[in-house]
């Protein structure tokens, strides 16, 4: 069958699914933003970038989504004029790309990736009063971001979310459309490796058994708990004089706004640097995935914090590598980690609790072995790419195609 993927940053969440479907003999095509420079893993076409002025105010997110959706629709209409008609379209709903697909192909089966549905209270918005406003203007601004998400999932024949928490953020009347299937983790690549090594920027090499504490985020920012982690470090490093801290992530913002000045990284490092041994702090910036895997194989304790928001792939990958993960007791993390069974959980804002649990785990690695083994078992049983997730993802898409042909 003909399967069209649409994602402004393709492959995105379709990294493994698109080539797997192509390998099964389907005609797979991707449509992405012209500015996307990521490697092409299947045949890929581009739709043009925006050419109009920004719309200010509360309508900005919806206007951007409509503009992008219209550009996608025009590109699809051009494909239709050339004789191309897909059996299934799988688009990410987050940026408006699926909004006008029905105006091009009214009867094609449309699937949407339902990653997250914003709410003005109870999820990420207003969760951290130190950096987020929770007054009426802030709540209104959050609610204004939802219109295109509702339109995308309403027009879709079915939707997919990677976790039950993320599916549950969508309103109850449409939640029945959403299947929960994780994108999957390559547990053959992410697995314990006693011969692993991680080279620090200064030349030192870390190996399994070394006292390593790690934190990883796309960008070092409050959404992923960088501030809480940094505030816990003085007590951790005082209690563990041999510990080495490796922090991976960029200096920008993936979620939320920027600080008043400088970067979040600088702000929270400045807050604690007079109380820590900076020679034991190692900021790597962003690193290739192979280096990330090596770090997860050598780390003694890996910290993962998140607002009630989208779950990072890195959490599951750390568990697959056999790392001991100390996670925040927030809903997306609690779906994966059970305290004392396959990891540890600490309330997000409990700086003293973070210091105590991190230092304790660093001090007694032998006691953490059952948790590390259970963590990998969790990854194998529920999130393994080849045996669990990819077969379900393929069946999800192929099932939609069969329904289209039967219709």
N, C-alpha and C positions, 0 to 999 in steps of 0.2 A: 504494500500500500504506500501511498504518498503521505509523508509525515513532515509537517512544517513546524520548526521551532522558532519562536520569536523571543528575543531577550536582548536588551540594549547592551549588555556586557557578556554576550554569549562567549563561552558555553555556560558560565555561571553554574547554576544547580543542575544543568543538563550535561555536565562534563563526562559522565560515564554512560548516561542513558542514550544520548544521541548516537555515539559510535556503536553501542551495543545493538541498537535497532538497525543501523546500517549493516552491521555484520550479519544480521538475520535476513538480509536480502531486501529490506525496505528501501524505498527511494527517500532519503532523508535530506532535507534542505533546511538551512538556518537563515534567518533574517535578523540583522543586527544594526546598531547605530553606526553611521559612517566613521565616527570617531573611535570606535572600538579597535584596539590594536592587539587584542589577545590572539594567540595562535588559532588557526582554522583547523578544526578537527573533523569537520564534514564540509560538504559543499556549502558555501556561505555567500549570501548577497547582503547588500547594505541599503538601508533607507537613509535619506538625507538628514542633515542636522537642522536645527531651528533657524529660521530666518526673520523672525518678527521680534518686536520688543517684548520685554517681560511685563506681565500683568501684576501690579502691586496688590498688597493687602491680602485679605483672607482667601480670595479666589485664586491666588497664585498657584498653589499646588494643583488645583483642578484645571486651571488654564494650561499649565505645563503638560498635564496628562492628556488633555484633549488635543493639544498641538502634536504631541508625540503620536497619539493614536491616529490622528489624521494623516501624518506622514507615513505611518505604517500602512494605513488603508490605501493610500495612493500607490505605494509600492506593490501591495497585493493586487490592486486593480490592474497594474501593469503586467504582473505575472499572469493574471486571468486572461488578459488580452492576447498573451502569447500562447494560450492553451493550457496553462498550468492550473490545476485544481486539486488541492490536497484532500485526502480522506480525513485526516486529523490535524488539528493545529494545537500545539501546546505552547502557551505563552505565559510569561510571568506577569501577574496582574499589578505589580507594584508601581509601574511607571506609566500606565495608561495605554500600553501597546495593544491590548485586546479590544479597546472600547468600540471600534467601528468595524470589526471584522465581519459582523453579520450584515453590514451594508454592502459587503463585497461578495461573500459566500453565505447566503442565508441558511443553507442546510448542512454545512460542514460541521462535523463534531468538533467542539472547542473545549479544550482543557485549560485550566488556569492554575498557576502555582500560587497558592494562597499562603503567603509567608507570614503575614502579621496584619492584624486589624487594630488600628489605634483606638484608644479610649482616653477620655479626659481624666479619669480617675481609675485607680485599681491596678494599673499596669506600670509601664515605665514613666509615664507622664506624672510629674509631681512626686515620684518615688523618693527622690533625694532633695529634701528642702534646702540643702546648702547651695545647690546649683540650679534648681528648677523652681520656677514660680508655679503656684497652684491657685492663683486668683482667677476670676472670671475671664479676663482676656486670654490667659494661658489655656484655660479649658476650651474656650471657643476656638482658639487657633488649632488645637489638637483635633477637635471634632470636625473642623473644616477640611482636614486632610483625608476624610474617609469616603467622600463621594465617589471617586473613581474606583476605589476598591470594591464598593458595593455594586457598581455598574458592571465591573469585570466579572465578578462571581455570579451575578444574577444572569448574565447572558451565557455563561459557560454551561456546558452539559454536565461537567464534573470538575472537581477541584482536588488539589493535593496539598497537604501540609506535611512538613518533615517531623513534627512532634505533636503529641496530643495537646500540650500546652498552647502551641501556636494555633492549632485548629480551634481550640476553645475560645480564642480571642474573638472569633467571628460570631455574629448574632445567631441565636438559636434557630430561627426559621430557615437559615440557609446552611447551617452546620451539617445537615444530613448529606449535602453534596460533597463534603470534604473527606477524602480518604487520607489516612495517616500512614505515610511511608517515608522513612528517612532516606536521604540521598545516598547513604552508605559510606563506610570507611574501609580502606584497603588494609585488612588485618595481616596480609602477607608482608606488606611494606612496614606497617606500624606494628611491631612485635618486639618483645624483649630481645636484646642483643648484648651479651656480656662482653663482646669485643668492640662495642661502640665507643666513639670518642667525639668530643665536641671542642673545637678550637676557639678559644676566646680571642677577641680583637688584639689583645696584647701578646698573644703567642702561647699562653698557657693552655694545656690540654686537659679537659675534664673527662673522667671515665666512670663507668658504673662502680659504685662503692664510695665515690667522693661525696662530700657533704654539699650537695647542690640544691638550691631552692630556686624555682623558676616561676615566671609569669609571662604569659604570651597574650597579645592582643593585636589586632590589625593596627590600631592606634592607641596610644597610652592616654586614656581619658576616663572620666568618672563612670560612664556607662558600663565599663568593664572593671570597675572597682580599683583602678590604679591608685587613687587617693587613699583608700582604706589600706591597701597593701603597703604603700609607702609609710603610712603612719604607724603600722605595726612593726616595721623593720628595725627601728632602734632597739626595741626590747628583744627581738629575735636575734639580732647580731650580738647583743650583749650577752645573751644566754648561750650562744653557739659561736665561740670565737674562731672556729675553723670553717664556718659556712661561707660558701660563695653564692652570690645572688646573680642570676642571669635574667635580664628583662628584655623581651623581644617585642618590638612594635614601633610604629612610626610616630612622628611628632604632630600629625594633623588631627582631624576630627572625622570619625566615621559616623557618629551619632551625636545628637545634641549640638550645642553651640560651642564656640571657642571661648577661652578665658579672656578676661579684660585686656590682658597684654601677654606677650610671649606665648609659650606653649604650656599645655597641662603638664607635660613631662618636667619642664623647668620649674613650674610653680610648686609641685609637690616634692621635687628633689630639694629645692631651696628650703622648703619647710623643715626638712629633717636632716640636711647634710651636716650640720654642726654636731649631730648626735650619732653619726654612723661612720664606719671606716670605709671611705670611698674606694679604697684599693680592693675591696671585696665586692664592689658593685660593678656589674658589667652590662652596659646597654649596647645591644647589637644592632638596633634599628630593625627594619624588616629583613628577613632572611629567606633563602630558597627553602622549599618544602623538605628537601633531603636533609638540610641542616636542622630544621625543626624536628624532624623524626629522630635525628641523632640526639638532640637535646632531651627529648622525651625518654630516650633509652638510657641516658646517664643521670637524669635528675633523681634526687632522692625524694623530694616533695615538690609537687606542682600545684600552684594556687590558681583557682579559676573563680572569678567573681563576675556577676552580671546583674544588672537591673532585671526586672521581669520583662524580658525582651527576647529577641531571636537568639536561639542557642547556637553557639559557635561550633563549627566542625572540630575545632582544636580540642574541645573537652573529650569527645568520643575518641579522637585519635590518641590523646594522652593515655586514656584508659586502655586502648588497644595495645599500646606500647608497654603496658605493665607499670605505668607510673602510679604512685600514690597521689590521688587528687584530693586536695582540701578545697571544697567548693562552698559558695555562698548558699545559705538556706533560702533561696528564692525559687519560685515555681518552676521555671525552665530547668534549673539544675536538679531540683528534687525529683523531677521525673526520671532522671538517669542515676543519680547517686542516692544510696540509702546509708545514712550515717552509721558507721561501725560495721557495715556489711561489705561494701565495695568502695569505700572512701570515707571521708569525713565531711561534715557540714558545720558551718559556723554562721550565725546571723550576720547579714551583710555589713551592718554598721558597727559591729562589736569589735573595735580595734584591739582591746585587751584580749578578747577571746581568740582573735586571729593570731596574735603574738603567742599566746599560750599553746594553741594547737599546733601551729607551725613549728615552734621550738621543740615541743614534745615529740612530734613526728620525726624531726631531724635527729633527735637524740637517741631514738630507739628504732633503727631501721629493721631489725629482726622482727619486731612486733608488728610491723606493717606488711610483712610478706603475704599473709592471708588476704588482706585487703587488696593488695596489688594483683594477686591471682584472680580474685573475684572481679576486679575491675576489667581485666582482659576477658574473662568469661562473659561478662555483661556485653562487652563489645562484640564478641563472637556470636552470642546467642541472638542479639537483637539488632545489631547494626552492621554486620559483616556485608561488605559490598557484593561479593560474588554468590554467596549461598542464601542470603536473606533479602537484601534490599533490591538489588538489580533485577532478580527474577520477578519480584512484585511490581517494580516500576515498569518493566517490559509488559507484563500482563495488563497493567492499568492502561497503557497506551494502546496495545493491540486489541484489548477488549473494546475500547472506544471505536477503533476502526471497524471491527466486526459489526458493531451496532450500526455504524454509518452505512455499511454495505447492505445490511439486512433491511435498513430503513428505505 
